[in-house]
Amino acid sequence: MFMLRAFRVALILATGFVIGLSFGVAEQSQQAKQWLSESAGAVSGHS
């Protein structure tokens, strides 16, 4: 049970880190922001 809880915490931390990293890069680079919006639009618009 401990491993499951530790894995869940690690997953949440990793997700938050990736999201924070993506937003940090997007703020610094307009090209990265455009790429993020394009990839997000491709994922959400790909029905």
SVG drawing of the C-alpha trace seen along z (x, -y; Angstrom):
<svg xmlns="http://www.w3.org/2000/svg" viewBox="-14 -35 27 37">
<polyline fill="none" stroke="black" stroke-width="0.4" points="0.0,0.0 2.9,-2.4 4.3,-1.9 1.0,-2.8 0.7,-6.0 4.3,-6.9 3.8,-6.3 0.7,-8.5 2.6,-11.3 5.5,-11.0 3.0,-11.0 1.4,-14.2 4.8,-15.9 6.0,-14.9 2.8,-16.2 3.1,-19.5 6.8,-19.8 6.1,-19.1 3.2,-21.6 5.3,-24.3 8.2,-23.6 5.9,-23.9 4.5,-27.2 7.9,-28.6 9.2,-27.8 6.1,-29.2 6.6,-32.5 10.2,-32.7 9.8,-31.7 7.1,-32.8 7.9,-29.9 7.5,-27.4 4.2,-29.0 3.0,-28.7 4.1,-25.0 2.3,-24.3 -0.9,-25.8 -0.6,-24.0 0.0,-20.6 -2.8,-21.2 -5.1,-22.2 -4.1,-19.1 -4.8,-16.9 -8.2,-18.5 -9.3,-18.9 -8.4,-15.4 -11.8,-13.8"/>
</svg>
